[in-house]
Amino acid sequence: MTTTYTALGRQRRIFVPPPATSLPPPAPQDPPIYRDLMRTWADRGRALPGRHDPEWVRLAAPTVKRGQFSDLSDFPAPPHDGR
């Protein structure tokens, strides 16, 4: 335990765990049936978790760019109404 002092001078004891002596076990690999399913989906061009999906990027991208349909300088800025 480590002793610390507060701003009022009181002592507090806090528990500080000892450093880990070994590394955690490695993460288990995916089961073969899951790897086969991922390979089948990839071969068919489907989206896969954790992989870049260009179609999603295209669909989620903004379609209208600022000033694409009008020049914003034609419109004065609205007055500040305190909201």
C-alpha positions in Angstrom: 0.0 0.0 0.0 1.0 3.6 -0.7 0.4 6.5 1.6 -0.8 9.7 0.1 -1.7 13.0 1.7 -4.7 15.2 0.9 -4.8 19.0 0.8 -6.1 18.9 4.3 -3.2 16.9 5.6 -5.1 13.7 6.2 -3.6 10.4 5.2 -5.1 8.0 2.7 -3.9 4.6 1.9 -4.5 3.4 -1.7 -3.8 0.0 -3.1 -1.3 0.0 -6.0 -1.2 -3.4 -7.6 2.3 -4.9 -8.4 3.5 -4.8 -12.0 2.5 -7.8 -14.1 5.3 -10.3 -14.4 4.1 -12.0 -17.5 2.2 -11.0 -20.7 -1.4 -11.9 -21.0 -2.2 -15.0 -23.1 -2.5 -14.4 -26.9 -6.0 -13.8 -28.3 -7.5 -17.0 -29.7 -7.7 -17.3 -33.4 -10.9 -17.4 -35.3 -12.4 -20.9 -35.7 -11.8 -22.4 -39.1 -15.6 -22.3 -40.0 -15.5 -18.5 -39.4 -12.3 -18.1 -41.5 -14.0 -20.0 -44.3 -17.1 -17.9 -44.1 -15.0 -14.7 -44.3 -13.2 -16.0 -47.3 -16.5 -16.9 -49.1 -17.9 -13.4 -48.4 -14.7 -11.8 -49.6 -14.8 -13.9 -52.8 -18.4 -12.7 -53.4 -17.4 -9.0 -52.9 -19.4 -8.6 -49.7 -18.5 -6.2 -46.9 -16.5 -7.7 -44.1 -16.2 -6.4 -40.5 -13.0 -4.5 -39.9 -12.2 -4.1 -43.6 -12.3 -1.0 -45.8 -15.6 -0.8 -47.7 -15.4 1.5 -50.7 -19.2 1.3 -51.3 -20.0 2.5 -47.8 -17.5 5.4 -48.1 -19.2 6.4 -51.4 -22.7 6.2 -49.9 -21.8 8.0 -46.7 -20.0 10.8 -48.5 -21.7 14.2 -48.7 -23.4 14.6 -52.1 -23.8 18.4 -52.1 -20.8 20.6 -51.8 -21.0 24.1 -50.3 -21.9 26.6 -53.0 -22.6 23.9 -55.6 -26.1 25.3 -56.4 -25.7 29.0 -55.5 -23.1 31.5 -54.6 -23.5 32.1 -50.9 -22.2 35.7 -51.2 -25.6 36.6 -52.8 -27.3 36.1 -49.4 -26.4 38.3 -46.4 -25.7 36.6 -43.1 -28.8 36.6 -40.9 -28.7 39.0 -38.0 -27.7 37.5 -34.6 -31.0 37.0 -32.8 -29.6 35.9 -29.4 -30.4 32.2 -29.7 
